[in-house]
Amino acid sequence: VRLVESGGGLVQAGGSLRLSCAASGSTFSINAMGWYRQAPGKQRELVAVITSSGGSTNYADSVKGRFTISRDNDRNTMYLQMNSLKPEDTAVYYCNADAAFYGMNYWGKGTLVTVSS
């Protein structure tokens, strides 16, 4: 499975961005998917996860009410709508796909989000 993120960039505080993660390859093996982020000098942290059907989601407390995760299984694409962005949201955002039934877990290369104050 190959994951490619897009949609990152520079935005002012209070602005919005929409990240996309396009999956290709053996996408039938993918179960849950998620977004993670890593700020400079910090560990990678979970931002949001979504189940295979999209029926259940979970968010880090720091983004609840501001970010929305979704997926379009017909297009093999996951999204992260980010609103009311804060400077502390600045990080490289990574897409993750879980294929635990097959013993695999996949990561994209990341997309940089920079929020200026």
N, C-alpha and C positions, 0 to 999 in steps of 0.2 A: 504494500500500500504506500502510495506517495501522497503527502499532504503539502499543499502550497498555500501559504497565507498571503493576503493582500489587503489593502485598505488603510495601512498605517500612514502616518504623516505628522505634520506639525499643526497644532490647533491651539487657539487661545482658551484659557480657562473659561468654563461655562459652555464651550462648544460641544459639537458632536462628531463622532466618526463611526463608520460601520466597517467592521472587519469581516473578511470572508476567508473560509478555509475550503479549498477544493480538494477532494479526494479522488484518487485514480488507482487503478490496479484491482486487487482483490477486495473490492469494497463490500462484497457480500459478507466478509468476515467481521466487519466492524460492528461493535455493539454501542456502548456509550461513547460519547465524545466530550471534549472539554477544552476550555481556554485556560491557559496558565500565563503568568507574566513574571518577568525577572527585571527588577530595577538594578541600576549600577550598585555594586557592593552588597547586594542582598541575595537571599536564596530565592529560587523559583517558587512561586506560590500559586495555588489554585484560585481562579477567578470565577469560573462557572462550569457546570457540567449539565449534560442533557442525555436522557436515555435514548435508546435506539428508535423508539417510536416518536420521540419528542414530547411524550406526555408528561414527563416529570423533569423538573430542573432544580438546580440548587446553586446558590451564590455565596461568595464570600461576603461577610458582613460589610466590608468596606465598599462594596459596589451595589448592594441591595437597593432597589428603587431607582437606580441610575442606569444599570446595564441590563440588557435582555439577550439571552442566548436562544437561538432557534436553529433548525436544520431543515433542509429540503432533501429528502432521501431520493427523490426522482432526479435531482441534479447533483447528488453526492456532494452537497455543499452545506457547511455550517456557517452561521453568522454570529456576530456579537455587535449589537447596537449599543453604543456607548454615548450616553447623554450627560449633561452637566459635568463635563470632565474637569478634573482638578490636577494641579501640578503633580501631586503625589501619584497620579495614575501613569506618569511617565515610566515607560518600561518597554522591553521587547516582549511582545505577545506571541505565545506559541500555541499552536493547535495540537491536540492530542487525540488519538483514536485508540480505543481499547478493543482488542480482539482476544480476550482472555481464553475463550473456548479453544482457540488455536495456539495459545501460549505466546501471543504477540502483543506488543504495544508500540505504537508509532508516534513520531513527533515530526512536525514541520520545522523549517529553519528559522521561523519567526519573522515578525514585522514590527518595526519600531514605531512607537507612539510617543510623541513629545508634546506635552501640554505646557504652554508658557503662561506665566502669571501676569 
